[in-house]
């Protein structure tokens, strides 16, 4: 059953901000089961629209919100689970990440920069509702998912 949430439009794409708090992998599966995927952000203009949506949320958001951002387990290369291009980057810069997690989200308390968060942290998340190119989407498997 779908959780409480609210809909918005970001650069012509329908999104759903979900009130339910889940770990990153469960948020990904939730979005894929009920919508299309965790949201990817493809441009600075889209980033600004996501920020507006989160600022105007109809419920109190967690300090961090999951996106479809993932890092390769070995290395510093990030990618979108939707298969979208990573030409636009709003990652928090600094000498090193505070966490060493491959799961990424948006920090609603820090100018909405993207950064890594522990994958098992239970956060709100943003789903993309519009069906995109199935062939580009990155497959994801979990031993906890039946």
N, CA, C and O atoms as CSV, one atom per row, in Angstrom:
chain,resi,resn,atom,element,x,y,z
A,1,UNK,N,N,0.839,-1.184,0.000
A,1,UNK,CA,C,0.000,0.000,0.000
A,1,UNK,C,C,0.883,1.246,0.000
A,1,UNK,O,O,1.864,1.304,0.741
A,2,UNK,N,N,0.556,2.222,-0.805
A,2,UNK,CA,C,1.330,3.450,-0.905
A,2,UNK,C,C,1.191,4.280,0.376
A,2,UNK,O,O,0.126,4.323,0.992
A,3,UNK,N,N,2.278,4.930,0.758
A,3,UNK,CA,C,2.314,5.755,1.964
A,3,UNK,C,C,1.768,7.150,1.671
A,3,UNK,O,O,1.585,7.526,0.513
A,4,UNK,N,N,1.509,7.914,2.737
A,4,UNK,CA,C,1.100,9.307,2.578
A,4,UNK,C,C,2.206,10.073,1.883
A,4,UNK,O,O,3.391,9.823,2.104
A,5,UNK,N,N,1.804,11.005,1.045
A,5,UNK,CA,C,2.793,11.751,0.291
A,5,UNK,C,C,2.117,12.929,-0.387
A,5,UNK,O,O,0.909,13.120,-0.250
A,6,UNK,N,N,2.897,13.724,-1.123
A,6,UNK,CA,C,2.305,14.772,-1.934
A,6,UNK,C,C,3.024,14.823,-3.274
A,6,UNK,O,O,4.207,14.499,-3.385
A,7,UNK,N,N,2.279,15.238,-4.278
A,7,UNK,CA,C,2.794,15.299,-5.647
A,7,UNK,C,C,3.238,16.711,-5.979
A,7,UNK,O,O,2.759,17.687,-5.403
A,8,UNK,N,N,4.170,16.795,-6.925
A,8,UNK,CA,C,4.648,18.076,-7.440
A,8,UNK,C,C,5.144,17.838,-8.857
A,8,UNK,O,O,5.227,16.701,-9.322
A,9,UNK,N,N,5.471,18.927,-9.530
A,9,UNK,CA,C,6.040,18.838,-10.868
A,9,UNK,C,C,7.395,19.533,-10.846
A,9,UNK,O,O,7.512,20.669,-10.388
A,10,UNK,N,N,8.423,18.840,-11.345
A,10,UNK,CA,C,9.783,19.355,-11.412
A,10,UNK,C,C,10.226,19.267,-12.868
A,10,UNK,O,O,10.419,18.173,-13.400
A,11,UNK,N,N,10.387,20.421,-13.508
A,11,UNK,CA,C,10.818,20.472,-14.914
A,11,UNK,C,C,9.933,19.602,-15.796
A,11,UNK,O,O,10.420,18.905,-16.686
A,12,UNK,N,N,8.651,19.647,-15.544
A,12,UNK,CA,C,7.700,18.896,-16.350
A,12,UNK,C,C,7.576,17.434,-15.975
A,12,UNK,O,O,6.786,16.707,-16.576
A,13,UNK,N,N,8.342,16.990,-14.993
A,13,UNK,CA,C,8.268,15.588,-14.554
A,13,UNK,C,C,7.464,15.522,-13.259
A,13,UNK,O,O,7.640,16.353,-12.368
A,14,UNK,N,N,6.585,14.532,-13.159
A,14,UNK,CA,C,5.786,14.345,-11.943
A,14,UNK,C,C,6.616,13.619,-10.902
A,14,UNK,O,O,7.229,12.588,-11.180
A,15,UNK,N,N,6.626,14.173,-9.696
A,15,UNK,CA,C,7.359,13.557,-8.590
A,15,UNK,C,C,6.422,13.375,-7.400
A,15,UNK,O,O,5.376,14.018,-7.314
A,16,UNK,N,N,6.808,12.503,-6.499
A,16,UNK,CA,C,6.052,12.234,-5.280
A,16,UNK,C,C,7.031,12.289,-4.117
A,16,UNK,O,O,7.993,11.522,-4.077
A,17,UNK,N,N,6.792,13.189,-3.171
A,17,UNK,CA,C,7.587,13.235,-1.944
A,17,UNK,C,C,6.856,12.348,-0.947
A,17,UNK,O,O,5.703,12.606,-0.601
A,18,UNK,N,N,7.527,11.312,-0.493
A,18,UNK,CA,C,6.879,10.278,0.320
A,18,UNK,C,C,7.163,10.517,1.792
A,18,UNK,O,O,8.309,10.708,2.198
A,19,UNK,N,N,6.098,10.502,2.583
A,19,UNK,CA,C,6.181,10.767,4.014
A,19,UNK,C,C,6.777,9.590,4.785
A,19,UNK,O,O,7.324,9.773,5.872
A,20,UNK,N,N,6.675,8.420,4.244
A,20,UNK,CA,C,7.202,7.221,4.895
A,20,UNK,C,C,8.728,7.322,4.990
A,20,UNK,O,O,9.374,7.833,4.074
A,21,UNK,N,N,9.302,6.839,6.091
A,21,UNK,CA,C,10.757,6.844,6.273
A,21,UNK,C,C,11.287,5.439,6.018
A,21,UNK,O,O,10.889,4.479,6.678
A,22,UNK,N,N,12.186,5.337,5.053
A,22,UNK,CA,C,12.765,4.042,4.701
A,22,UNK,C,C,14.263,4.160,4.517
A,22,UNK,O,O,14.783,5.255,4.300
A,23,UNK,N,N,14.967,3.025,4.603
A,23,UNK,CA,C,16.383,2.995,4.256
A,23,UNK,C,C,16.478,3.179,2.734
A,23,UNK,O,O,15.468,3.087,2.036
A,24,UNK,N,N,17.681,3.436,2.223
A,24,UNK,CA,C,17.833,3.756,0.803
A,24,UNK,C,C,17.307,2.650,-0.110
A,24,UNK,O,O,16.550,2.932,-1.038
A,25,UNK,N,N,17.691,1.404,0.135
A,25,UNK,CA,C,17.265,0.321,-0.766
A,25,UNK,C,C,15.755,0.115,-0.715
A,25,UNK,O,O,15.137,-0.141,-1.749
A,26,UNK,N,N,15.148,0.221,0.470
A,26,UNK,CA,C,13.697,0.083,0.560
A,26,UNK,C,C,12.986,1.249,-0.126
A,26,UNK,O,O,11.922,1.069,-0.720
A,27,UNK,N,N,13.578,2.451,-0.044
A,27,UNK,CA,C,13.007,3.605,-0.750
A,27,UNK,C,C,13.070,3.378,-2.264
A,27,UNK,O,O,12.118,3.689,-2.979
A,28,UNK,N,N,14.182,2.839,-2.745
A,28,UNK,CA,C,14.308,2.532,-4.168
A,28,UNK,C,C,13.231,1.538,-4.598
A,28,UNK,O,O,12.541,1.757,-5.594
A,29,UNK,N,N,13.088,0.448,-3.846
A,29,UNK,CA,C,12.078,-0.556,-4.188
A,29,UNK,C,C,10.664,0.012,-4.094
A,29,UNK,O,O,9.810,-0.307,-4.922
A,30,UNK,N,N,10.416,0.848,-3.094
A,30,UNK,CA,C,9.103,1.477,-2.958
A,30,UNK,C,C,8.797,2.292,-4.218
A,30,UNK,O,O,7.729,2.148,-4.812
A,31,UNK,N,N,9.739,3.146,-4.619
A,31,UNK,CA,C,9.509,3.969,-5.810
A,31,UNK,C,C,9.301,3.107,-7.042
A,31,UNK,O,O,8.447,3.410,-7.876
A,32,UNK,N,N,10.066,2.046,-7.164
A,32,UNK,CA,C,9.933,1.183,-8.341
A,32,UNK,C,C,8.636,0.371,-8.303
A,32,UNK,O,O,8.089,0.039,-9.354
A,33,UNK,N,N,8.144,0.051,-7.120
A,33,UNK,CA,C,6.885,-0.690,-7.002
A,33,UNK,C,C,5.662,0.191,-7.258
A,33,UNK,O,O,4.709,-0.243,-7.905
A,34,UNK,N,N,5.687,1.439,-6.746
A,34,UNK,CA,C,4.510,2.295,-6.805
A,34,UNK,C,C,4.590,3.422,-7.836
A,34,UNK,O,O,3.562,3.989,-8.207
A,35,UNK,N,N,5.782,3.750,-8.297
A,35,UNK,CA,C,5.954,4.865,-9.235
A,35,UNK,C,C,6.892,4.417,-10.352
A,35,UNK,O,O,6.584,3.474,-11.082
A,36,UNK,N,N,8.028,5.087,-10.487
A,36,UNK,CA,C,9.007,4.679,-11.507
A,36,UNK,C,C,10.372,4.414,-10.864
A,36,UNK,O,O,10.910,3.315,-10.996
A,37,UNK,N,N,10.935,5.407,-10.170
A,37,UNK,CA,C,12.273,5.260,-9.595
A,37,UNK,C,C,12.490,6.371,-8.577
A,37,UNK,O,O,11.700,7.312,-8.498
A,38,UNK,N,N,13.562,6.260,-7.798
A,38,UNK,CA,C,13.987,7.388,-6.978
A,38,UNK,C,C,14.381,8.513,-7.934
A,38,UNK,O,O,14.863,8.252,-9.037
A,39,UNK,N,N,14.181,9.745,-7.520
A,39,UNK,CA,C,14.404,10.899,-8.380
A,39,UNK,C,C,15.884,11.118,-8.686
A,39,UNK,O,O,16.743,10.980,-7.815
A,40,UNK,N,N,16.158,11.458,-9.931
A,40,UNK,CA,C,17.475,11.937,-10.352
A,40,UNK,C,C,17.330,13.425,-10.659
A,40,UNK,O,O,16.259,13.878,-11.064
A,41,UNK,N,N,18.402,14.178,-10.466
A,41,UNK,CA,C,18.396,15.620,-10.725
A,41,UNK,C,C,19.394,15.873,-11.853
A,41,UNK,O,O,20.584,15.589,-11.717
A,42,UNK,N,N,18.897,16.406,-12.961
A,42,UNK,CA,C,19.707,16.453,-14.176
A,42,UNK,C,C,20.284,17.815,-14.534
A,42,UNK,O,O,21.104,17.913,-15.446
A,43,UNK,N,N,19.870,18.868,-13.830
A,43,UNK,CA,C,20.368,20.211,-14.168
A,43,UNK,C,C,20.237,21.125,-12.955
A,43,UNK,O,O,19.562,20.806,-11.977
A,44,UNK,N,N,20.910,22.278,-13.053
A,44,UNK,CA,C,20.815,23.250,-11.960
A,44,UNK,C,C,19.389,23.768,-11.830
A,44,UNK,O,O,18.902,23.966,-10.717
A,45,UNK,N,N,18.722,23.987,-12.944
A,45,UNK,CA,C,17.331,24.450,-12.904
A,45,UNK,C,C,16.440,23.412,-12.213
A,45,UNK,O,O,15.578,23.766,-11.408
A,46,UNK,N,N,16.646,22.157,-12.525
A,46,UNK,CA,C,15.876,21.094,-11.875
A,46,UNK,C,C,16.194,21.036,-10.382
A,46,UNK,O,O,15.299,20.818,-9.565
A,47,UNK,N,N,17.464,21.231,-10.024
A,47,UNK,CA,C,17.868,21.265,-8.612
A,47,UNK,C,C,17.098,22.351,-7.873
A,47,UNK,O,O,16.587,22.109,-6.779
A,48,UNK,N,N,17.008,23.550,-8.456
A,48,UNK,CA,C,16.301,24.661,-7.808
A,48,UNK,C,C,14.817,24.330,-7.632
A,48,UNK,O,O,14.225,24.687,-6.613
A,49,UNK,N,N,14.215,23.660,-8.602
A,49,UNK,CA,C,12.804,23.283,-8.475
A,49,UNK,C,C,12.611,22.229,-7.389
A,49,UNK,O,O,11.618,22.270,-6.663
A,50,UNK,N,N,13.542,21.289,-7.268
A,50,UNK,CA,C,13.477,20.290,-6.194
A,50,UNK,C,C,13.574,20.997,-4.842
A,50,UNK,O,O,12.845,20.656,-3.911
A,51,UNK,N,N,14.457,21.966,-4.733
A,51,UNK,CA,C,14.593,22.728,-3.490
A,51,UNK,C,C,13.274,23.401,-3.120
A,51,UNK,O,O,12.870,23.363,-1.957
A,52,UNK,N,N,12.599,24.013,-4.087
A,52,UNK,CA,C,11.297,24.663,-3.827
A,52,UNK,C,C,10.275,23.647,-3.333
A,52,UNK,O,O,9.542,23.904,-2.378
A,53,UNK,N,N,10.231,22.502,-3.986
A,53,UNK,CA,C,9.289,21.448,-3.582
A,53,UNK,C,C,9.556,21.049,-2.135
A,53,UNK,O,O,8.621,20.939,-1.342
A,54,UNK,N,N,10.820,20.831,-1.783
A,54,UNK,CA,C,11.151,20.399,-0.420
A,54,UNK,C,C,10.895,21.501,0.606
A,54,UNK,O,O,10.462,21.215,1.722
A,55,UNK,N,N,11.155,22.741,0.247
A,55,UNK,CA,C,10.866,23.856,1.165
A,55,UNK,C,C,9.372,23.968,1.456
A,55,UNK,O,O,8.979,24.377,2.549
A,56,UNK,N,N,8.550,23.610,0.493
A,56,UNK,CA,C,7.101,23.747,0.622
A,56,UNK,C,C,6.413,22.427,0.935
A,56,UNK,O,O,5.220,22.272,0.672
A,57,UNK,N,N,7.143,21.487,1.487
A,57,UNK,CA,C,6.570,20.174,1.801
A,57,UNK,C,C,5.371,20.332,2.728
A,57,UNK,O,O,5.332,21.227,3.573
A,58,UNK,N,N,4.402,19.451,2.555
A,58,UNK,CA,C,3.178,19.511,3.363
A,58,UNK,C,C,3.332,18.792,4.703
A,58,UNK,O,O,2.363,18.671,5.453
A,59,UNK,N,N,4.525,18.319,5.007
A,59,UNK,CA,C,4.827,17.695,6.297
A,59,UNK,C,C,6.282,17.987,6.626
A,59,UNK,O,O,7.055,18.369,5.747
A,60,UNK,N,N,6.661,17.810,7.895
A,60,UNK,CA,C,8.043,18.055,8.313
A,60,UNK,C,C,8.936,16.957,7.771
A,60,UNK,O,O,8.774,15.784,8.109
A,61,UNK,N,N,9.878,17.345,6.931
A,61,UNK,CA,C,10.798,16.381,6.321
A,61,UNK,C,C,11.918,15.994,7.269
A,61,UNK,O,O,12.258,16.737,8.190
A,62,UNK,N,N,12.478,14.829,7.033
A,62,UNK,CA,C,13.709,14.456,7.715
A,62,UNK,C,C,14.795,15.423,7.231
A,62,UNK,O,O,14.667,16.017,6.161
A,63,UNK,N,N,15.846,15.576,8.009
A,63,UNK,CA,C,16.924,16.511,7.675
A,63,UNK,C,C,17.576,16.171,6.340
A,63,UNK,O,O,18.103,17.050,5.657
A,64,UNK,N,N,17.540,14.921,5.981
A,64,UNK,CA,C,18.076,14.442,4.713
A,64,UNK,C,C,16.975,13.678,3.993
A,64,UNK,O,O,16.108,13.081,4.631
A,65,UNK,N,N,17.008,13.695,2.670
A,65,UNK,CA,C,15.979,13.039,1.860
A,65,UNK,C,C,16.690,12.225,0.783
A,65,UNK,O,O,17.584,12.725,0.101
A,66,UNK,N,N,16.282,10.969,0.638
A,66,UNK,CA,C,16.906,10.103,-0.365
A,66,UNK,C,C,16.600,10.548,-1.787
A,66,UNK,O,O,15.479,10.940,-2.110
A,67,UNK,N,N,17.626,10.476,-2.626
A,67,UNK,CA,C,17.511,10.603,-4.074
A,67,UNK,C,C,17.976,9.281,-4.676
A,67,UNK,O,O,18.413,8.391,-3.946
A,68,UNK,N,N,17.890,9.146,-5.974
A,68,UNK,CA,C,18.362,7.935,-6.646
A,68,UNK,C,C,19.842,7.971,-6.922
A,68,UNK,O,O,20.298,7.425,-7.927
A,69,UNK,N,N,20.601,8.603,-6.050
A,69,UNK,CA,C,22.037,8.785,-6.194
A,69,UNK,C,C,22.786,7.636,-5.531
A,69,UNK,O,O,22.514,7.277,-4.385
A,70,UNK,N,N,23.722,7.075,-6.260
A,70,UNK,CA,C,24.474,5.916,-5.761
A,70,UNK,C,C,25.935,6.064,-6.170
A,70,UNK,O,O,26.240,6.603,-7.234
A,71,UNK,N,N,26.832,5.582,-5.318
A,71,UNK,CA,C,28.269,5.604,-5.600
A,71,UNK,C,C,28.751,4.176,-5.775
A,71,UNK,O,O,28.315,3.270,-5.064
A,72,UNK,N,N,29.658,3.981,-6.731
A,72,UNK,CA,C,30.269,2.663,-6.866
A,72,UNK,C,C,30.956,2.308,-5.557
A,72,UNK,O,O,31.546,3.175,-4.912
A,73,UNK,N,N,30.887,1.049,-5.162
A,73,UNK,CA,C,31.447,0.632,-3.874
A,73,UNK,C,C,32.942,0.891,-3.790
A,73,UNK,O,O,33.461,1.190,-2.714
A,74,UNK,N,N,33.624,0.781,-4.893
A,74,UNK,CA,C,35.063,1.078,-4.923
A,74,UNK,C,C,35.267,2.291,-5.812
A,74,UNK,O,O,35.126,2.212,-7.033
A,75,UNK,N,N,35.591,3.380,-5.208
A,75,UNK,CA,C,35.817,4.589,-5.985
A,75,UNK,C,C,34.921,5.730,-5.560
A,75,UNK,O,O,34.142,5.630,-4.613
A,76,UNK,N,N,35.060,6.818,-6.293
A,76,UNK,CA,C,34.334,8.037,-5.950
A,76,UNK,C,C,33.331,8.432,-7.024
A,76,UNK,O,O,32.813,9.548,-7.002
A,77,UNK,N,N,33.048,7.535,-7.964
A,77,UNK,CA,C,32.147,7.844,-9.060
A,77,UNK,C,C,30.696,7.615,-8.649
A,77,UNK,O,O,30.325,6.541,-8.174
A,78,UNK,N,N,29.892,8.652,-8.844
A,78,UNK,CA,C,28.475,8.600,-8.517
A,78,UNK,C,C,27.657,8.415,-9.790
A,78,UNK,O,O,28.091,8.813,-10.870
A,79,UNK,N,N,26.479,7.814,-9.668
A,79,UNK,CA,C,25.588,7.625,-10.799
A,79,UNK,C,C,24.149,7.665,-10.316
A,79,UNK,O,O,23.880,7.540,-9.121
A,80,UNK,N,N,23.223,7.842,-11.261
A,80,UNK,CA,C,21.797,7.840,-10.960
A,80,UNK,C,C,21.230,6.463,-11.260
A,80,UNK,O,O,21.531,5.887,-12.305
A,81,UNK,N,N,20.421,5.929,-10.366
A,81,UNK,CA,C,19.807,4.616,-10.562
A,81,UNK,C,C,18.872,4.600,-11.779
A,81,UNK,O,O,18.626,3.541,-12.357
A,82,UNK,N,N,18.365,5.742,-12.156
A,82,UNK,CA,C,17.482,5.844,-13.320
A,82,UNK,C,C,18.244,5.715,-14.632
A,82,UNK,O,O,17.644,5.534,-15.692
A,83,UNK,N,N,19.566,5.809,-14.554
A,83,UNK,CA,C,20.385,5.773,-15.755
A,83,UNK,C,C,20.618,7.148,-16.356
A,83,UNK,O,O,21.296,7.270,-17.376
A,84,UNK,N,N,20.060,8.194,-15.733
A,84,UNK,CA,C,20.252,9.552,-16.239
A,84,UNK,C,C,21.721,9.958,-16.165
A,84,UNK,O,O,22.489,9.414,-15.372
A,85,UNK,N,N,22.092,10.908,-16.992
A,85,UNK,CA,C,23.452,11.435,-17.041
A,85,UNK,C,C,23.806,12.131,-15.724
A,85,UNK,O,O,22.943,12.690,-15.046
A,86,UNK,N,N,25.077,12.083,-15.385
A,86,UNK,CA,C,25.563,12.780,-14.183
A,86,UNK,C,C,26.359,14.025,-14.577
A,86,UNK,O,O,27.285,14.417,-13.867
A,87,UNK,N,N,26.007,14.647,-15.698
A,87,UNK,CA,C,26.712,15.849,-16.137
A,87,UNK,C,C,26.563,16.992,-15.134
A,87,UNK,O,O,27.502,17.764,-14.936
A,88,UNK,N,N,25.401,17.110,-14.503
A,88,UNK,CA,C,25.193,18.116,-13.459
A,88,UNK,C,C,25.564,17.492,-12.121
A,88,UNK,O,O,25.218,16.344,-11.840
A,89,UNK,N,N,26.275,18.263,-11.298
A,89,UNK,CA,C,26.752,17.747,-10.020
A,89,UNK,C,C,26.520,18.802,-8.947
A,89,UNK,O,O,26.933,19.950,-9.108
A,90,UNK,N,N,25.862,18.423,-7.850
A,90,UNK,CA,C,25.672,19.325,-6.723
A,90,UNK,C,C,26.145,18.656,-5.434
A,90,UNK,O,O,25.601,18.883,-4.353
A,91,UNK,N,N,27.180,17.821,-5.584
A,91,UNK,CA,C,27.737,17.126,-4.429
A,91,UNK,C,C,28.443,18.106,-3.512
A,91,UNK,O,O,29.101,19.042,-3.968
A,92,UNK,N,N,28.300,17.883,-2.234
A,92,UNK,CA,C,28.972,18.705,-1.224
A,92,UNK,C,C,30.470,18.471,-1.358
A,92,UNK,O,O,30.930,17.330,-1.312
A,93,UNK,N,N,31.222,19.534,-1.521
A,93,UNK,CA,C,32.668,19.390,-1.667
A,93,UNK,C,C,33.341,19.536,-0.316
A,93,UNK,O,O,32.835,20.220,0.574
A,94,UNK,N,N,34.453,18.908,-0.176
A,94,UNK,CA,C,35.222,18.954,1.053
A,94,UNK,C,C,36.361,17.966,0.943
A,94,UNK,O,O,36.460,17.238,-0.045
A,95,UNK,N,N,37.221,17.931,1.943
A,95,UNK,CA,C,38.377,17.037,1.837
A,95,UNK,C,C,37.972,15.559,1.754
A,95,UNK,O,O,38.561,14.795,0.989
A,96,UNK,N,N,36.991,15.170,2.526
A,96,UNK,CA,C,36.511,13.791,2.502
A,96,UNK,C,C,35.049,13.789,2.895
A,96,UNK,O,O,34.574,14.705,3.566
A,97,UNK,N,N,34.339,12.759,2.476
A,97,UNK,CA,C,32.947,12.589,2.889
A,97,UNK,C,C,32.917,12.308,4.382
A,97,UNK,O,O,33.829,11.687,4.928
A,98,UNK,N,N,31.876,12.762,5.024
A,98,UNK,CA,C,31.723,12.476,6.453
A,98,UNK,C,C,31.378,11.012,6.658
A,98,UNK,O,O,31.738,10.423,7.677
A,99,UNK,N,N,30.699,10.437,5.715
A,99,UNK,CA,C,30.340,9.026,5.762
A,99,UNK,C,C,31.100,8.331,4.637
A,99,UNK,O,O,31.703,8.989,3.790
A,100,UNK,N,N,31.071,7.044,4.634
A,100,UNK,CA,C,31.683,6.308,3.528
A,100,UNK,C,C,30.637,5.415,2.897
A,100,UNK,O,O,30.904,4.261,2.564
A,101,UNK,N,N,29.471,5.948,2.739
A,101,UNK,CA,C,28.331,5.195,2.249
A,101,UNK,C,C,28.164,5.382,0.741
A,101,UNK,O,O,28.456,6.456,0.215
A,102,UNK,N,N,27.697,4.347,0.044
A,102,UNK,CA,C,27.421,4.492,-1.384
A,102,UNK,C,C,26.031,5.062,-1.669
A,102,UNK,O,O,25.644,5.171,-2.832
A,103,UNK,N,N,25.274,5.427,-0.637
A,103,UNK,CA,C,23.906,5.916,-0.815
A,103,UNK,C,C,23.870,7.436,-0.712
A,103,UNK,O,O,24.453,8.018,0.203
A,104,UNK,N,N,23.178,8.076,-1.659
A,104,UNK,CA,C,23.174,9.530,-1.695
A,104,UNK,C,C,21.792,10.132,-1.577
A,104,UNK,O,O,20.782,9.549,-1.972
A,105,UNK,N,N,21.797,11.318,-1.017
A,105,UNK,CA,C,20.554,12.061,-0.860
A,105,UNK,C,C,20.836,13.541,-0.851
A,105,UNK,O,O,21.942,13.993,-1.151
A,106,UNK,N,N,19.807,14.283,-0.499
A,106,UNK,CA,C,19.898,15.738,-0.479
A,106,UNK,C,C,19.804,16.196,0.973
A,106,UNK,O,O,18.945,15.739,1.727
A,107,UNK,N,N,20.689,17.093,1.348
A,107,UNK,CA,C,20.744,17.605,2.717
A,107,UNK,C,C,19.886,18.864,2.790
A,107,UNK,O,O,20.312,19.928,2.339
A,108,UNK,N,N,18.693,18.757,3.347
A,108,UNK,CA,C,17.762,19.883,3.380
A,108,UNK,C,C,18.204,20.984,4.348
A,108,UNK,O,O,17.626,22.071,4.353
A,109,UNK,N,N,19.222,20.711,5.165
A,109,UNK,CA,C,19.696,21.717,6.116
A,109,UNK,C,C,20.971,22.405,5.637
A,109,UNK,O,O,21.460,23.318,6.302
A,110,UNK,N,N,21.518,21.986,4.497
A,110,UNK,CA,C,22.796,22.520,4.032
A,110,UNK,C,C,22.697,22.923,2.567
A,110,UNK,O,O,23.324,22.306,1.706
A,111,UNK,N,N,21.919,23.946,2.289
A,111,UNK,CA,C,21.761,24.469,0.937
A,111,UNK,C,C,21.420,23.392,-0.093
A,111,UNK,O,O,21.698,23.539,-1.283
A,112,UNK,N,N,20.820,22.323,0.384
A,112,UNK,CA,C,20.325,21.252,-0.476
A,112,UNK,C,C,21.423,20.570,-1.283
A,112,UNK,O,O,21.176,20.053,-2.373
A,113,UNK,N,N,22.640,20.575,-0.739
A,113,UNK,CA,C,23.719,19.833,-1.392
A,113,UNK,C,C,23.430,18.336,-1.331
A,113,UNK,O,O,22.714,17.867,-0.446
A,114,UNK,N,N,23.982,17.608,-2.262
A,114,UNK,CA,C,23.908,16.153,-2.235
A,114,UNK,C,C,25.107,15.644,-1.460
A,114,UNK,O,O,26.178,16.250,-1.489
A,115,UNK,N,N,24.927,14.549,-0.779
A,115,UNK,CA,C,26.048,13.903,-0.098
A,115,UNK,C,C,25.658,12.486,0.272
A,115,UNK,O,O,24.505,12.082,0.126
A,116,UNK,N,N,26.630,11.747,0.750
A,116,UNK,CA,C,26.352,10.371,1.149
A,116,UNK,C,C,25.819,10.340,2.576
A,116,UNK,O,O,26.212,11.140,3.425
A,117,UNK,N,N,24.929,9.409,2.812
A,117,UNK,CA,C,24.353,9.167,4.132
A,117,UNK,C,C,24.401,7.663,4.361
A,117,UNK,O,O,24.426,6.900,3.395
A,118,UNK,N,N,24.413,7.219,5.615
A,118,UNK,CA,C,24.386,5.763,5.862
A,118,UNK,C,C,23.160,5.145,5.201
A,118,UNK,O,O,22.041,5.620,5.395
A,119,UNK,N,N,23.368,4.099,4.430
A,119,UNK,CA,C,22.285,3.471,3.650
A,119,UNK,C,C,21.134,2.982,4.519
A,119,UNK,O,O,19.999,2.900,4.048
A,120,UNK,N,N,21.407,2.657,5.774
A,120,UNK,CA,C,20.350,2.122,6.639
A,120,UNK,C,C,19.586,3.210,7.390
A,120,UNK,O,O,18.680,2.907,8.167
A,121,UNK,N,N,19.946,4.485,7.162
A,121,UNK,CA,C,19.218,5.585,7.795
A,121,UNK,C,C,17.808,5.657,7.191
A,121,UNK,O,O,17.646,5.567,5.974
A,122,UNK,N,N,16.816,5.815,8.030
A,122,UNK,CA,C,15.421,5.868,7.573
A,122,UNK,C,C,15.023,7.324,7.320
A,122,UNK,O,O,14.863,8.111,8.253
A,123,UNK,N,N,14.867,7.662,6.037
A,123,UNK,CA,C,14.607,9.029,5.606
A,123,UNK,C,C,13.378,9.086,4.702
A,123,UNK,O,O,12.938,8.076,4.154
A,124,UNK,N,N,12.838,10.295,4.563
A,124,UNK,CA,C,11.839,10.526,3.525
A,124,UNK,C,C,12.563,10.450,2.187
A,124,UNK,O,O,13.793,10.435,2.151
A,125,UNK,N,N,11.814,10.402,1.087
A,125,UNK,CA,C,12.446,10.250,-0.219
A,125,UNK,C,C,11.533,10.798,-1.301
A,125,UNK,O,O,10.347,11.043,-1.077
A,126,UNK,N,N,12.116,10.985,-2.488
A,126,UNK,CA,C,11.378,11.548,-3.623
A,126,UNK,C,C,11.387,10.532,-4.762
A,126,UNK,O,O,12.440,10.078,-5.211
A,127,UNK,N,N,10.188,10.192,-5.213
A,127,UNK,CA,C,10.037,9.271,-6.343
A,127,UNK,C,C,9.719,10.048,-7.611
A,127,UNK,O,O,9.010,11.054,-7.575
A,128,UNK,N,N,10.242,9.577,-8.717
A,128,UNK,CA,C,9.842,10.045,-10.030
A,128,UNK,C,C,8.669,9.180,-10.464
A,128,UNK,O,O,8.766,7.953,-10.466
A,129,UNK,N,N,7.570,9.811,-10.831
A,129,UNK,CA,C,6.363,9.066,-11.195
A,129,UNK,C,C,6.301,8.737,-12.682
A,129,UNK,O,O,5.704,7.733,-13.069
A,130,UNK,N,N,6.912,9.572,-13.519
A,130,UNK,CA,C,6.834,9.400,-14.967
A,130,UNK,C,C,7.729,8.260,-15.438
A,130,UNK,O,O,8.908,8.201,-15.088
A,131,UNK,N,N,7.171,7.370,-16.222
A,131,UNK,CA,C,7.936,6.254,-16.770
A,131,UNK,C,C,8.980,6.796,-17.737
A,131,UNK,O,O,8.671,7.597,-18.619
A,132,UNK,N,N,10.209,6.352,-17.562
A,132,UNK,CA,C,11.328,6.752,-18.409
A,132,UNK,C,C,11.797,5.533,-19.210
A,132,UNK,O,O,11.050,4.567,-19.366
A,133,UNK,N,N,12.998,5.576,-19.702
A,133,UNK,CA,C,13.548,4.488,-20.504
A,133,UNK,C,C,13.971,3.319,-19.614
A,133,UNK,O,O,14.949,3.414,-18.872
A,134,UNK,N,N,13.235,2.235,-19.695
A,134,UNK,CA,C,13.493,1.037,-18.881
A,134,UNK,C,C,14.903,0.486,-19.094
A,134,UNK,O,O,15.518,-0.033,-18.162
A,135,UNK,N,N,15.416,0.600,-20.331
A,135,UNK,CA,C,16.729,0.032,-20.657
A,135,UNK,C,C,17.877,0.739,-19.956
A,135,UNK,O,O,18.940,0.147,-19.768
A,136,UNK,N,N,17.682,1.994,-19.566
A,136,UNK,CA,C,18.749,2.758,-18.924
A,136,UNK,C,C,18.793,2.558,-17.412
A,136,UNK,O,O,19.827,2.786,-16.784
A,137,UNK,N,N,17.690,2.140,-16.836
A,137,UNK,CA,C,17.596,2.018,-15.382
A,137,UNK,C,C,18.571,0.965,-14.870
A,137,UNK,O,O,18.697,-0.110,-15.457
A,138,UNK,N,N,19.257,1.275,-13.776
A,138,UNK,CA,C,20.237,0.379,-13.176
A,138,UNK,C,C,19.507,-0.656,-12.327
A,138,UNK,O,O,18.684,-0.307,-11.481
A,139,UNK,N,N,19.812,-1.920,-12.557
A,139,UNK,CA,C,19.193,-2.974,-11.749
A,139,UNK,C,C,19.821,-2.975,-10.368
A,139,UNK,O,O,21.000,-2.663,-10.199
A,140,UNK,N,N,19.011,-3.330,-9.389
A,140,UNK,CA,C,19.488,-3.358,-8.010
A,140,UNK,C,C,18.910,-4.578,-7.329
A,140,UNK,O,O,17.716,-4.854,-7.439
A,141,UNK,N,N,19.752,-5.302,-6.629
A,141,UNK,CA,C,19.320,-6.517,-5.938
A,141,UNK,C,C,19.622,-6.381,-4.456
A,141,UNK,O,O,20.587,-5.728,-4.058
A,142,UNK,N,N,18.780,-7.009,-3.651
A,142,UNK,CA,C,18.976,-7.001,-2.213
A,142,UNK,C,C,18.662,-8.384,-1.670
A,142,UNK,O,O,17.683,-9.011,-2.076
A,143,UNK,N,N,19.491,-8.858,-0.755
A,143,UNK,CA,C,19.253,-10.159,-0.158
A,143,UNK,C,C,18.046,-10.145,0.763
A,143,UNK,O,O,17.525,-11.206,1.107
A,144,UNK,N,N,17.586,-8.952,1.174
A,144,UNK,CA,C,16.434,-8.863,2.069
A,144,UNK,C,C,15.122,-8.780,1.299
A,144,UNK,O,O,14.044,-8.875,1.887
A,145,UNK,N,N,15.211,-8.607,0.014
A,145,UNK,CA,C,13.994,-8.475,-0.816
A,145,UNK,C,C,13.640,-9.854,-1.374
A,145,UNK,O,O,14.471,-10.520,-1.991
A,146,UNK,N,N,12.397,-10.266,-1.147
A,146,UNK,CA,C,11.981,-11.582,-1.629
A,146,UNK,C,C,11.496,-11.521,-3.058
A,146,UNK,O,O,11.107,-12.543,-3.623
